[in-house]
Structures are given as C-alpha cells and as structure tokens.
C-alpha cells in the first residue's frame, strides 16, 4: 500500500525542518492541501499548500517520465 501524497509530504517536511512527528506543532498530513495539477514547461506539476510562517511556500511534485517524481519546496506560486 502506498502512502498518500499528503502523508509523504508531511514526512518530508518534518525531516527537512527537523520536526518531531510527536510534537503537536509538527506538520501533519491533514495540514497539506492539494491546490491543483498544472503543466509547466511540459511537466505535470502538482502544487500543495502547507502551513508556514513567513514567506508563502508550496511543495511541488513534478512527474518526470512514467515513474520518476521530483519533490521540492518553492516560493513560486502556482500558475493562475
């Protein structure tokens, strides 16, 4: 069984930010919201929002090829 994108992203953000999964302040899968899927420069890109203090940020998953995904945090908003 595969993890949901939201659960995987929450795990990724906790690891990236050094958060403890048991901390009530750590990001949870329920905090992650899919904004939508966009094709950017020919690459399907899923945009997710998450709670963050400071500069607005999103997590994106770029689908490259049939099975490869690239995940990163970006301050670039999704296209309108």
Residue frames relative to the residue before (quaternion, step in Angstrom):
aa qw qx qy qz dx dy dz
X 1.0000 0.0000 0.0000 0.0000 0.00 0.00 0.00
X 0.3363 -0.7574 0.5314 0.1757 3.55 -0.91 0.93
X 0.4973 -0.6165 0.5132 0.3307 3.55 -1.19 0.58
X 0.5233 -0.5866 0.4978 0.3665 3.55 -1.18 0.47
X 0.6268 -0.5207 0.4051 0.4146 3.58 -1.20 0.43
X 0.6503 0.5349 -0.3237 0.4316 3.59 0.95 -0.85
X 0.6588 0.4885 -0.3136 0.4787 3.61 0.97 -0.79
X 0.6533 0.5113 -0.3130 0.4623 3.56 0.94 -0.89
X 0.6573 0.5063 -0.3096 0.4645 3.60 0.94 -0.88
X 0.6306 0.5216 -0.3369 0.4656 3.61 0.96 -0.80
X 0.6386 0.5110 -0.3216 0.4772 3.62 0.96 -0.83
X 0.6459 0.5300 -0.3024 0.4588 3.58 0.96 -0.94
X 0.6944 0.4762 -0.2831 0.4593 3.60 0.85 -0.97
X 0.6276 0.5202 -0.3424 0.4671 3.60 1.00 -0.74
X 0.6562 0.4987 -0.3079 0.4752 3.58 0.94 -0.86
X 0.6684 0.5143 -0.2939 0.4499 3.58 0.88 -0.98
X 0.7700 0.3618 -0.1741 0.4958 3.59 0.98 -0.88
X 0.4682 -0.7096 0.4223 0.3144 3.59 1.28 0.07
X 0.3816 0.7312 -0.4788 0.3007 3.57 1.10 0.68
X 0.4151 -0.6748 0.5560 0.2515 3.53 -1.22 0.66
X 0.5108 -0.6709 0.4480 0.2972 3.59 -0.81 1.00
X 0.6887 0.4902 -0.2800 0.4550 3.61 1.11 -0.62
X 0.5230 0.6306 -0.4178 0.3928 3.58 1.25 -0.14
X 0.4752 -0.6825 0.4693 0.2969 3.61 -0.85 0.88
X 0.6718 0.4963 -0.2959 0.4634 3.61 1.20 -0.42
X 0.5290 0.6414 -0.4207 0.3630 3.61 1.20 -0.21
X 0.5894 -0.5867 0.4260 0.3562 3.56 -1.17 0.61
X 0.1853 -0.7775 0.5969 0.0699 3.55 -1.03 0.90
X 0.6563 -0.5081 0.3755 0.4123 3.58 -1.20 0.42
X 0.6478 0.5326 -0.3203 0.4406 3.59 1.04 -0.73
X 0.6051 0.5577 -0.3485 0.4487 3.61 1.27 -0.29
X 0.6377 0.5419 -0.3074 0.4529 3.56 1.23 -0.52
X 0.0507 -0.8100 0.5841 -0.0116 3.58 -0.81 1.03
X 0.3883 -0.7002 0.5518 0.2334 3.56 -0.90 0.97
X 0.2783 -0.7565 0.5738 0.1446 3.57 -0.78 1.07
X 0.6819 -0.4317 0.2915 0.5135 3.55 0.99 -0.85
X 0.4414 -0.6481 0.5492 0.2889 3.52 -1.39 0.11
X 0.0467 -0.7979 0.6000 -0.0349 3.55 -0.86 1.03
X 0.3156 -0.7010 0.5965 0.2307 3.56 -1.17 0.56
X 0.0079 -0.8013 0.5941 -0.0698 3.54 -0.53 1.26
X 0.8257 -0.0954 0.0039 0.5559 3.57 -0.54 1.21
X 0.7257 -0.4573 0.2303 0.4595 3.55 0.99 0.89
X 0.6424 0.4962 -0.3207 0.4881 3.61 1.28 0.06
X 0.3865 -0.6989 0.5504 0.2431 3.58 -0.82 1.01
X 0.0258 -0.8156 0.5744 -0.0650 3.55 -0.68 1.19
X 0.2075 -0.7647 0.6019 0.0997 3.56 -0.72 1.14
X 0.1892 -0.7817 0.5888 0.0805 3.57 -0.85 1.04
X 0.0596 -0.7789 0.6243 0.0006 3.55 -0.97 0.97
X 0.2564 -0.7303 0.6063 0.1825 3.57 -1.08 0.72
X 0.0137 -0.7737 0.6329 0.0233 3.53 -1.29 0.41
X 0.5825 -0.5892 0.4081 0.3835 3.60 -1.09 0.50
X 0.1398 0.7777 -0.5950 0.1470 3.52 -0.83 1.01
X 0.2710 -0.7427 0.5837 0.1848 3.56 -0.89 0.85
X 0.6718 0.4393 -0.3562 0.4784 3.53 -0.86 0.94
X 0.8205 -0.1838 0.1627 0.5163 3.55 -1.13 -0.71
X 0.5281 -0.6277 0.4524 0.3498 3.61 -0.90 0.84
X 0.0053 -0.8020 0.5961 -0.0379 3.56 -0.95 0.89
X 0.1360 -0.7558 0.6362 0.0744 3.50 -1.27 0.54
X 0.3073 -0.6710 0.6268 0.2498 3.50 -1.33 0.33
X 0.0954 -0.7934 0.5990 0.0513 3.55 -0.92 0.90
X 0.1640 -0.7286 0.6549 0.1156 3.49 -1.25 0.63
X 0.1502 -0.7815 0.6033 0.0533 3.55 -0.63 1.18
X 0.2639 -0.7564 0.5807 0.1448 3.56 -0.78 1.06
X 0.0325 -0.8084 0.5857 -0.0494 3.53 -0.43 1.29
X 0.8092 0.0548 -0.0868 0.5786 3.55 -0.51 1.16
X 0.7548 -0.3917 0.2823 0.4440 3.54 -1.24 -0.39
X 0.8470 0.1697 -0.0364 0.5024 3.59 0.92 -0.82
X 0.6349 0.5547 -0.3447 0.4127 3.61 1.15 -0.27
X 0.0900 -0.7808 0.6177 0.0275 3.55 -0.96 0.91
X 0.1675 -0.7471 0.6347 0.1047 3.53 -1.18 0.68
X 0.1137 -0.8038 0.5835 0.0222 3.57 -0.67 1.12
X 0.1852 0.7751 -0.5936 0.1125 3.56 -0.99 0.85
X 0.4438 -0.6300 0.5643 0.2961 3.51 -1.38 0.31
X 0.0006 0.8032 -0.5950 0.0269 3.57 -0.97 0.86
X 0.3703 -0.6948 0.5638 0.2494 3.55 -1.23 0.48
X 0.5197 0.6275 -0.4139 0.4060 3.60 1.30 -0.11
X 0.3796 -0.7519 0.4893 0.2261 3.60 -0.61 1.10
X 0.5994 -0.5451 0.4205 0.4084 3.58 -1.20 0.34
X 0.5904 -0.5677 0.4203 0.3904 3.59 -1.16 0.50
X 0.5096 -0.6472 0.4758 0.3083 3.55 -1.18 0.56
